[in-house]
Amino acid sequence: MRLLTKNKLLTGVLAVLSVAGVGAWIYQLMGGLAVTGMSNANSWGLYIALFMFFVGLSAGGLIVASSASVFHIEKYKQVAMPAIILSTVCICCAGAFVLIDLGGIQRIWHLFASPNLASPLVWDICVITLYLVINVLYLRFMHRGAEHAVAVLSRFALPTAVLVHSVTAWIFGLQIAKEGWFSAIMAPIFVASAMDSGLALLLIVLVALNAAGVFETPKRLIASLAGLLATCIAIDGFLIFCEALTMGYPGAAGAETLAVMVSGPTAPFFWAEVVGGLAVPFLILVFAKNRERTGLVVGASVLVVAGVLCKRLWLLLTAFVIPNIVGAPGVLSGAWMMAGSYAPTAVEVLIVLGVPSLGALAFMALGSKLLAPAGAEERASAPAAAELDLEAQTA
Amino acid sequence: MTKLGLAISLDRCIGCQTCANACKMQNSVPMGMQWNRVVTEGCDIMDGAHGTYPDLSRTYLPIACQHCENPACLKVCPTGATYKDEMGRVEINYDNCIGCRMCMAACPYNARSFNWEDPVHDPDFNYGDKDVPVRVKGVAEKCTLCKERTDRGDEPMCVKCCPTKARTFGDLDDPKSAISQLIREKHAYVLLEDKGTKPQVHYFD
């Protein structure tokens, strides 16, 4: 619990936010989802956007750690432990957001009693559960120093990590009803933005752990990961461009949706991502000299994470702006109004702050236990972890 | 097989909303919700007009669940709460609905409403048919094609109450039924045909 007790102020703030979040959730359970800003016209909001966001954030860790084993990239093995802890915490946050978004969580057992195997939501729950199990096993094997078990598991971890983002994308990408979602490129885009936001968060956490003196990452490795981040940003940007061009070029229904995105209600999020989340960090990280400077790497990473959050928002909300049939019963809001709008309420904001706060506390607790420069006893039982520490210190 | 459906004459519809109110009464639809609604086409207010003065026109489009043959909502429902029954209607088993709203995202027609809070009735009781199930907070609902009435062999309430007889109810699988003949003779069409959901609600001019 070293990380928690050493940073009392941070721990305190996170604890208060967590408690407020739990309180807000209880309030929501009592009042129903009416306490949120969602409506029939805009039936998904911040919770689902944050669900996508956290599934993505979870990627970086597991993909870096497992590709270290699969592709024999020795240097990435050093950061496998913090990477997997991060990935585990983020996937739990993602799962929490799905549960929070349910209107009838008391009936959730039907999901297991009579699952509809054609539903992408069922696929997602299966894959996320598998992903969580793999993460926990990974932590256990690494903590025990079971090198061979880690190597075997990583062969399953990498495809599962790709799958978990693809399936999350298919929740949206398979819906023919929504012009803004129905696209085969949705899964590749999700994997790409999972890679860049996840990697960026990993870099931020590694630098923070460095500063806290808990876990040391060599500067060379930070620079190398930053280079990988630049590549992922470029791929993400390319895929978004492909999608936007295909939407706009025929000048048909897709162009209307594109207009909402580039000059309509969701435009601020779109441009914040394209400029602040893709262009600027790419231009910073594309130069090798900048990658050597930790401050710049962290700055660019923060921009990438914020950019991907903006992307989740425009991706989700754009699809709700233009209904296929104006004034249909399901877009009714108020007695005679024809359309709805969406703005999150205080309850939603509190919950959305509370979940990651709880996640951060969990990360600090797990980090203290698993990353600690082990005591003599632990050193004996976990030779690999000790070796890892030594390696980090000498490098 | 029976495949129940509706055929609606847009030529006869006068936008009086009687069907919408009849539906609300029959099914105890709570405040702030409608299962069936008559939309004034081409403008964003009720009973407005489209075009530029003096070339104005006003047309109405009654819309509710389309009871699709290939329902997008059914496929995505994680618990199987949404189902296609033996009469070809798309129905919801409210006890199994976990309120994920996947169906609302999937329906191209925005036919579904969600119980965001405990349903509010004004007057404060279930004014609908005694056989219509009560819905609770956190479940989705929509037109059932008046399941309770049609099970008894009656017409849906919207069909019965329409003052201009714009709505025809019947079995689409029976080529001799009035609805099948109307669809053939009037060259009826469906909404958003390109989405491939194959609605069982047909429209004609």
Interface residues (C-beta under 8 A of the other chain):
Chain A: G31 G32 L33 A34 T36 M38 S39 N40 A41 S43 W44 V98 D101 L102 G103 G104 I105 R107 I108 H110 L111 S114 P115 N116 A118 S119 P120 L121 V122 I125 I171 F172 L174 Q175 I176 A177 K178 A319 P323 N324 I325 V326 G327 A328 P329 G330 V331 L332 S333 G334 A335 W336 M338 A339
Chain B: G32 M33 Q34 W35 N36 R37 V39 T40 D44 I45 M46 L61 I63 A64 A72 K75 V76 C77 P78 T79 G80 A81 D95 N96 C97 I98 G99 C100 R101 M102 M104 A105 A106 C107 P108 Y109 N110 A111 R112 S113 F114 N115 W116 E117 D118 V136 K137 G138 V139 K142 C143 L191 L192 K195 G196 T197
